[in-house]
Amino acid sequence: MPALKRLAALAAALLLALACMGMGGTGDTGIINRIPEPDRHFTVTVVDVTDTSFQAEDFSVDGLTMVPVQMGKASLSIDFARISRVVFLHQGDELLARVSFTDGQEKTVTASPRTVFFGRTPWGLMRLLAKDIKELRF
């Protein structure tokens, strides 16, 4: 009987060791190894909330070249081709977006701070939340 208990203990220890070895890769490394392929190609100057400025090619929101916003209760998708500049302003829990259009008009709308923008910089791939952006220049 003692041999059976030792065998069971050894099997349990081996299972535990295998389970622990699989846990090493569960953390988020922060590495961006791919971005969505955009439906059109835009190069945008990005200024983040730390005033760091850089250019991003293949700029998109999940591959779509539109900025998703809210105007009142309506959801809108504003085409990048119609935009010259977007300035994001934090106002309490809301993220306001002041959109300047190529025709000279301006409109202030609400954006989700969780909107994720993707792009390709000269140094690597980029993923940036709207809440971390100060300005976009198209």
C-alpha positions in Angstrom: 0.0 0.0 0.0 2.8 2.6 0.7 4.0 2.2 -2.9 0.5 3.1 -4.1 0.5 6.3 -2.0 3.9 7.3 -3.2 2.8 6.8 -6.8 -0.3 8.9 -6.2 1.8 11.6 -4.6 4.3 11.6 -7.4 1.4 11.8 -10.0 -0.1 14.7 -8.1 3.2 16.5 -7.9 3.8 16.0 -11.7 0.3 17.3 -12.5 0.8 20.4 -10.3 4.2 21.1 -11.9 2.7 20.8 -15.4 -0.1 23.2 -14.4 2.3 25.7 -13.0 4.5 25.7 -16.1 1.6 26.7 -18.3 0.9 29.8 -16.2 4.0 31.6 -17.3 2.6 33.1 -20.5 -0.7 34.4 -19.2 0.5 38.0 -18.6 0.0 40.8 -21.2 3.4 41.7 -22.6 2.2 44.9 -24.3 3.7 43.7 -27.6 1.6 44.6 -30.6 2.4 42.1 -33.3 -0.3 43.1 -35.8 -2.8 45.8 -36.5 -6.0 45.6 -38.5 -5.6 46.2 -42.2 -7.3 49.6 -42.9 -10.0 49.9 -45.6 -8.1 53.0 -46.9 -4.6 54.4 -46.1 -4.3 57.6 -44.1 -1.2 59.1 -42.5 -2.1 61.0 -39.3 -0.1 63.2 -36.9 -0.9 62.0 -33.4 -0.4 64.1 -30.3 -0.9 62.2 -27.1 -1.8 63.6 -23.7 1.9 63.9 -22.8 2.4 66.2 -25.8 4.4 63.5 -27.6 3.9 63.9 -31.3 4.4 61.3 -34.1 3.1 60.2 -37.5 1.1 57.0 -37.9 0.4 55.4 -41.3 -2.4 53.0 -41.9 -4.3 54.8 -39.2 -7.7 53.3 -38.3 -10.3 52.2 -35.8 -10.3 48.4 -36.1 -9.5 48.7 -39.8 -12.2 51.3 -40.5 -11.2 54.8 -41.4 -13.9 56.6 -39.5 -14.1 58.2 -36.1 -17.1 56.8 -34.0 -18.8 59.5 -32.0 -22.1 60.4 -30.4 -24.1 63.5 -31.1 -26.9 63.6 -28.6 -28.4 60.1 -28.7 -27.3 59.5 -32.3 -24.2 57.4 -33.1 -22.2 58.7 -36.0 -19.1 57.5 -37.9 -17.2 60.5 -39.4 -15.2 59.7 -42.4 -11.4 60.4 -42.1 -11.5 62.0 -45.6 -13.8 64.8 -44.3 -11.7 65.6 -41.2 -8.7 68.0 -41.0 -8.3 67.8 -37.2 -9.8 66.3 -34.0 -9.0 67.7 -30.6 -10.0 65.6 -27.6 -11.1 67.3 -24.4 -11.7 65.6 -21.1 -14.8 67.0 -19.4 -15.5 65.0 -16.2 -16.3 61.4 -17.3 -17.0 62.5 -20.9 -14.5 62.7 -23.7 -15.5 65.6 -26.1 -14.1 65.6 -29.6 -13.9 69.0 -31.4 -13.9 67.9 -35.1 -12.6 70.4 -37.7 -13.8 69.4 -41.2 -12.0 69.9 -44.5 -14.8 72.3 -45.6 -14.1 74.7 -42.6 -17.0 73.6 -40.4 -16.5 72.6 -36.8 -18.6 70.3 -34.6 -18.2 69.2 -31.0 -19.4 65.6 -30.3 -18.8 63.0 -27.7 -16.3 60.1 -28.2 -15.9 56.9 -26.2 -12.6 57.1 -24.2 -12.3 53.3 -24.9 -12.1 53.7 -28.7 -8.9 52.1 -29.9 -6.9 53.6 -32.7 -4.2 51.6 -34.6 -1.4 52.7 -36.8 2.1 52.0 -38.1 4.9 54.4 -36.9 8.5 54.6 -38.2 9.5 52.6 -35.0 6.7 50.0 -34.8 3.0 49.3 -34.6 0.8 51.5 -32.5 -2.3 51.0 -30.4 -3.7 54.0 -28.6 -7.0 54.6 -26.7 -8.9 57.8 -27.5 -8.6 58.9 -23.8 -4.9 59.1 -24.3 -5.0 61.3 -27.4 -4.9 65.0 -27.3 -5.1 65.8 -31.1 -5.2 64.1 -34.5 -4.2 66.0 -37.6 -5.2 64.4 -40.9 
